[in-house]
Amino acid sequence: MQKNNPRTINAWCMYDWANSVHSLVIVSSIFPVYFSATARNEQGGDTIQFLGFSIKSSVLFSYSVSISFLLVAFLIPFCTAIADYAGRKKLFMKIFCYTGAASCAFLYFFTRDTLTISVLAFMLSLIGWSGSIVFYNSFLPEIATEENFDRFSARGFSMGYIGSVLLMVFNLTMILFPDMYGITDPSLPARISFLTVGVWWILFAQIPFRYLPDNTYNKKSEGNWIFNGFRELKKVFGQVRTQVNLTRFLLAFFIYNMGVQTVMYVATIFGANELKLPDQSLIMTILIIQLVAIAGSYLFAYLSGRLGNIYALMIGVAVWIGICTGAYFITQEMEFFILAGVVGMVMGGIQSLSRATYSKLLPSDTQDTASYFSFYDVTEKVSIVLGTLVYGLVEQVTGSMRNSVLALLLIFVVGLVLLSRIPSQKVYRIRLDSTGN
């Protein structure tokens, strides 16, 4: 297959456009706000009953994210190994995509009376969303050459931010001006938003499903898929262990991603519960973050070209340390807005550059891209599990989210130290070339 084909690259980027509405509407903005307002007891308090347990709604939200990604971390390696062996990456991507999108649409029925099943649907949407992304990411080394990884990865994230903002603006008009749509039920605009996410996701996913290659390396699925999938996973795991810089990067990524993803998942809850910001301010803040993140993705792609991927990532992690420091002290709405702008600048950049860096560190002749990316995905998901778990535990024990922010600050410091142990990819490749290897 010809690499760097513009039509294929654009189709690949469209999956970011399709699925990023889940990240914005369900994970970061409308759903967390609606969840905080709906997950209340009869007296209006935030301590509720869930499956027989008494728990704060914010802690339940954090734990739901943790459990979802823990399940993904166990499931994905086997799915990717089977997909690589059988040449069925696109099929598995479709299964996870449709599962996640249908679960989002089901959240239309989320009310106080349907809390339990709605939380389970939210968890299933996270599983579908994150599961599909690992297969999506694994297409990058197959459709592009290494010198374009940073640029195309940034383009994908930027497309995701633009698409999600467009749908978000439409949803905001319903939430802020329900009379324009003849809506009288105050809960209906948010619930319609969840439905639109599912429809949008499925609709635009048809573009990458149409143009992405199917079975690039002409794998033949002979014998037992599951048994041979396990063998495939064992083989790739053995290869990963021999790649020194790859394993070092995965460890550093595991640590700093704990902080990055946790901030993304709990920022809205922090603003609502700790700063008592109104719903409209929280949603508009997330919208600002998405817009700024478009520029941030390209900024870090530029920095990686000038300094190398690792040095650019170190700059991003250093900024995250500053963000956590500021978050611990903020008390005013305007301070929250300013901090959100900084978050947006580094959020997209560090995510797109992490994906591109991992792609560069893969063996150049690998055909098991999905299996390799399963290790990246498991690292990411387990880090989310531990990050949100630590955040929730610290809040539960101390009673303050600000103490949880301090825990994230320490996580970023450790991540920065670990990154400093890895040769910058630009410098590393120059050194290899100079030796003639």
C-alpha positions in Angstrom: 0.0 0.0 0.0 1.2 3.5 -0.9 2.0 5.5 2.3 1.2 9.2 2.8 -1.8 9.0 0.4 -3.7 12.2 1.1 -7.1 10.6 0.8 -6.2 7.8 3.3 -4.6 10.2 5.7 -7.6 12.5 5.7 -9.9 9.5 6.2 -7.8 8.4 9.1 -8.0 11.8 10.7 -11.8 11.8 10.3 -12.0 9.1 13.0 -10.6 11.7 15.4 -13.4 14.0 14.2 -15.9 11.2 14.7 -15.0 9.9 18.2 -13.7 13.1 19.9 -17.2 14.2 20.6 -17.3 11.5 23.2 -14.2 12.9 24.9 -15.7 16.4 24.9 -19.4 16.0 25.6 -19.4 12.7 27.6 -16.1 12.8 29.4 -15.2 16.5 29.9 -18.2 18.8 29.8 -21.9 18.2 29.5 -22.2 14.7 31.0 -20.0 15.4 34.1 -22.1 18.5 34.8 -25.4 16.7 34.2 -24.1 13.8 36.3 -23.3 16.1 39.2 -26.7 17.6 39.1 -28.6 14.3 38.7 -26.6 12.0 41.0 -28.2 13.4 44.1 -30.1 11.9 47.1 -33.6 12.8 48.0 -32.4 15.7 50.2 -30.3 17.1 47.3 -27.0 16.0 48.8 -24.1 14.4 46.8 -23.9 11.2 48.9 -25.9 8.6 47.0 -26.6 4.9 47.0 -25.0 2.8 44.3 -25.3 -1.0 44.2 -25.9 -0.9 47.9 -22.9 1.3 48.8 -23.1 4.9 50.1 -20.7 7.0 48.0 -20.1 10.7 47.0 -21.2 11.3 43.4 -17.8 12.8 42.4 -16.0 9.7 43.8 -18.4 7.4 41.9 -17.6 9.3 38.7 -13.8 8.8 39.3 -14.2 5.1 40.2 -16.4 4.5 37.1 -13.7 5.8 34.9 -11.1 3.7 36.8 -13.1 0.4 36.5 -13.9 1.0 32.8 -10.3 1.4 31.8 -9.2 -1.4 34.0 -11.5 -3.7 32.0 -10.1 -2.2 28.7 -6.5 -2.9 29.9 -7.3 -6.6 30.3 -9.4 -6.9 27.2 -7.5 -5.0 24.5 -4.2 -7.0 24.4 -6.0 -10.2 23.4 -8.3 -8.4 20.9 -5.3 -6.7 19.2 -3.3 -9.9 19.0 -6.2 -11.8 17.4 -6.8 -8.8 15.0 -3.1 -8.8 14.0 -3.0 -12.6 13.5 -6.3 -12.6 11.5 -5.8 -9.3 9.6 -9.1 -8.0 11.1 -8.1 -4.7 12.7 -10.8 -2.7 11.0 -13.5 -5.3 12.1 -12.4 -4.9 15.8 -12.3 -1.2 15.4 -15.9 -1.2 14.2 -17.1 -3.4 17.0 -15.7 -1.1 19.7 -16.9 2.0 17.8 -20.5 0.8 17.5 -20.6 -0.4 21.1 -19.4 3.0 22.4 -21.7 5.0 20.2 -24.8 3.0 21.1 -24.0 3.4 24.8 -23.8 7.2 24.4 -27.1 7.2 22.7 -28.6 5.2 25.6 -27.6 7.9 28.0 -30.6 9.8 26.6 -32.6 7.9 29.2 -30.4 9.0 32.1 -32.5 10.3 35.0 -32.2 10.0 38.8 -34.4 6.9 38.5 -32.1 5.2 36.0 -28.8 6.1 37.7 -27.4 2.6 38.1 -27.9 1.5 34.5 -26.9 4.9 33.2 -23.6 4.7 35.0 -23.0 1.2 33.5 -23.8 2.7 30.0 -21.3 5.5 30.7 -18.7 2.9 31.5 -19.5 0.9 28.4 -19.1 4.0 26.3 -15.7 4.5 27.7 -14.8 0.9 26.9 -16.0 1.2 23.3 -14.3 4.6 22.8 -10.9 3.6 24.2 -11.0 0.2 22.5 -11.6 1.6 19.1 -8.8 4.2 19.5 -6.1 1.6 19.9 -6.9 0.1 16.5 -7.2 3.5 15.0 -3.8 4.6 16.4 -2.2 1.4 15.0 -3.0 2.4 11.5 -0.6 5.4 11.6 2.7 3.4 10.9 0.9 1.6 8.1 -0.4 4.6 6.2 2.4 7.2 6.8 6.2 7.4 6.8 8.1 8.3 10.0 9.0 11.8 9.1 5.2 12.6 8.9 4.1 10.9 12.2 4.2 14.1 14.3 2.4 16.2 11.7 -0.3 13.7 10.9 -0.8 12.8 14.5 -1.3 16.6 15.3 -3.7 16.9 12.3 -5.8 14.0 13.7 -6.1 15.6 17.1 -6.8 19.0 15.6 -9.6 17.5 13.5 -11.0 15.9 16.6 -11.0 19.2 18.5 -12.7 21.0 15.6 -15.4 18.4 15.1 -16.2 18.1 18.7 -16.4 21.9 19.1 -18.9 22.1 16.3 -21.2 19.5 17.8 -20.7 21.1 21.3 -21.8 24.5 20.0 -25.0 23.0 18.7 -25.6 21.2 22.0 -24.9 24.4 23.9 -27.6 26.3 22.0 -30.1 23.7 23.3 -28.8 24.0 26.8 -28.6 27.8 27.0 -31.6 28.6 24.8 -34.0 25.7 25.1 -36.9 28.0 24.1 -35.5 28.2 20.6 -36.3 24.5 20.3 -39.5 24.5 22.1 -38.0 22.5 25.0 -39.5 22.8 28.5 -38.0 19.8 30.3 -34.7 21.2 31.8 -33.0 17.8 31.6 -33.9 17.2 27.9 -31.2 19.4 26.2 -28.4 17.5 28.0 -29.9 14.1 27.2 -30.4 15.0 23.5 -26.7 15.9 23.6 -25.8 12.4 24.6 -27.9 11.0 21.7 -26.3 13.3 19.2 -22.8 12.1 20.2 -23.8 8.5 19.4 -25.3 9.5 16.0 -22.3 11.8 15.1 -19.8 9.1 16.0 -21.4 6.4 13.9 -22.1 8.7 11.0 -18.6 10.1 10.5 -16.8 6.8 11.4 -18.1 5.5 8.0 -15.4 7.6 6.2 -12.4 5.9 7.8 -14.1 2.6 7.6 -14.5 3.1 3.9 -10.9 4.2 3.1 -8.6 2.7 5.7 -6.7 -0.4 4.5 -8.0 -3.8 5.4 -5.4 -6.5 6.1 -2.5 -4.5 4.8 0.0 -7.4 5.2 -2.4 -10.0 3.8 -2.5 -12.1 7.0 -4.2 -15.4 6.6 -6.4 -16.5 9.6 -5.6 -20.1 9.7 -6.3 -22.3 12.7 -7.8 -21.1 16.0 -7.9 -17.3 16.1 -7.9 -17.1 19.9 -5.1 -19.6 20.5 -2.9 -18.1 17.8 -3.8 -14.6 19.0 -2.3 -15.5 22.4 0.9 -16.7 20.6 1.0 -13.4 18.7 0.7 -11.4 21.9 3.5 -13.5 23.6 5.8 -12.9 20.5 5.2 -9.1 20.5 5.7 -8.9 24.3 9.1 -10.6 23.9 10.0 -8.0 21.2 8.9 -5.1 23.3 11.1 -6.2 26.2 14.2 -6.0 24.0 13.5 -2.4 22.9 15.2 -0.4 25.6 14.1 3.1 24.6 10.6 1.8 23.9 10.2 0.4 27.4 11.7 3.5 29.0 9.2 5.6 27.1 6.3 3.4 28.1 7.3 3.8 31.8 7.6 7.6 31.5 4.4 7.8 29.5 2.6 5.7 32.2 3.6 8.1 34.9 2.9 11.5 33.3 -0.2 10.3 31.5 -1.7 9.5 35.0 -1.7 13.2 35.6 -2.7 14.3 32.1 -5.7 12.0 31.8 -6.9 12.5 35.4 -7.0 16.3 34.9 -9.0 15.8 31.7 -11.5 13.6 33.5 -12.0 15.5 36.7 -11.4 19.2 35.8 -15.1 19.9 35.4 -15.9 18.1 38.6 -13.2 20.2 40.3 -14.7 23.4 39.1 -18.2 22.4 40.1 -17.5 21.1 43.6 -14.4 23.0 44.7 -15.0 26.4 43.1 -18.8 26.2 42.9 -18.8 27.5 39.3 -22.1 27.6 37.4 -22.7 25.0 34.8 -22.5 27.5 31.9 -19.1 28.6 33.0 -17.8 25.1 33.2 -19.0 24.1 29.8 -17.7 27.3 28.2 -14.3 26.6 29.9 -14.1 23.2 28.3 -15.0 24.7 24.9 -12.1 27.2 25.3 -9.8 24.4 26.1 -10.7 22.5 22.9 -10.1 25.6 20.7 -6.7 26.4 22.3 -5.8 22.7 22.0 -5.9 22.9 18.2 -3.0 25.4 18.2 -1.3 23.4 20.9 -1.2 20.2 18.8 0.7 22.0 16.0 2.9 23.9 18.4 4.3 20.7 19.9 4.7 19.1 16.5 6.8 22.2 15.6 8.8 21.9 18.9 9.5 18.2 18.2 10.8 19.1 14.8 13.2 21.7 16.3 14.2 19.9 19.6 13.2 16.3 19.2 10.2 14.5 20.6 11.5 13.8 24.1 12.6 17.4 24.8 9.3 18.7 23.5 7.5 16.2 25.8 9.6 17.4 28.8 8.5 21.0 28.1 4.9 19.8 28.1 5.2 17.9 31.4 7.0 20.9 33.0 4.0 23.1 32.1 1.7 20.5 33.6 3.6 20.8 36.9 2.9 24.6 36.8 -0.7 23.9 36.1 -1.1 21.7 39.2 0.7 24.3 41.3 -1.7 27.0 40.1 -4.8 24.8 40.5 -4.0 24.2 44.2 -4.2 28.0 44.9 -6.9 29.2 42.6 -10.1 30.5 44.1 -11.7 32.8 41.5 -13.5 32.0 38.3 -11.2 34.1 36.1 -8.2 32.2 37.5 -9.9 29.0 36.5 -10.4 30.3 32.9 -6.7 31.3 32.6 -5.5 28.0 33.9 -7.9 26.2 31.5 -6.3 28.0 28.6 -2.9 26.8 29.6 -4.3 23.2 29.9 -5.7 23.5 26.4 -2.3 24.5 25.0 -0.5 21.4 26.4 -3.3 18.9 26.4 -3.6 18.3 22.7 0.2 18.7 22.2 1.3 16.1 24.7 -1.3 13.6 23.5 -0.5 13.8 19.8 3.2 13.9 20.4 3.1 10.9 22.7 1.3 8.9 20.0 3.8 10.0 17.3 6.8 9.3 19.6 5.7 5.7 20.3 5.2 5.2 16.5 8.8 6.3 15.9 10.1 3.9 18.5 8.5 0.8 16.9 10.7 -1.5 14.9 10.7 -0.3 11.3 9.8 -3.7 9.9 6.9 -4.5 12.3 3.7 -5.8 10.9 2.0 -6.3 14.3 1.1 -2.7 14.8 -2.1 -3.3 16.7 -0.4 -5.6 19.1 2.4 -3.1 19.7 -0.2 -0.3 20.2 -2.0 -2.5 22.7 0.9 -2.1 25.0 0.7 1.7 24.5 -3.0 1.5 25.2 -2.7 -0.7 28.2 -0.1 1.6 29.6 -2.4 4.6 29.0 -5.5 2.9 30.5 -3.8 1.5 33.6 -2.4 5.0 34.2 -5.9 6.4 33.9 -7.1 3.8 36.4 -4.4 4.6 38.9 -4.6 8.4 38.3 -8.3 8.7 38.9 -8.2 6.1 41.7 -5.5 8.1 43.5 -7.4 11.3 42.9 -10.6 9.8 44.3 -8.9 8.2 47.3 -7.1 11.3 48.3 -10.3 13.3 48.1 -12.2 10.7 50.0 -9.6 10.5 52.8 -8.8 14.2 53.1 -12.1 15.6 52.0 -10.5 18.1 49.6 -9.8 18.0 45.9 -6.9 20.4 46.3 -4.9 17.7 48.1 -5.7 15.5 45.1 -4.1 18.1 42.9 -0.9 18.0 44.9 -0.8 14.3 44.4 -1.0 14.9 40.6 1.8 17.4 40.9 4.1 14.8 42.4 3.2 12.4 39.6 4.2 14.9 36.9 7.5 15.5 38.6 8.3 11.8 38.5 7.3 11.6 34.9 9.6 14.5 34.0 12.5 12.7 35.7 11.8 9.5 33.8 11.6 11.3 30.4 15.0 12.9 31.1 16.5 9.3 30.9 15.4 8.8 27.3 17.6 10.1 24.4 15.6 12.7 22.4 14.4 10.9 19.3 15.9 13.5 17.0 19.3 13.2 18.7 19.1 9.4 18.9 18.5 8.9 15.2 21.3 11.3 14.3 23.7 9.3 16.5 22.6 6.1 14.9 23.2 7.5 11.4 26.6 8.8 12.3 27.7 5.3 13.3 26.5 3.9 10.1 23.8 1.6 11.7 
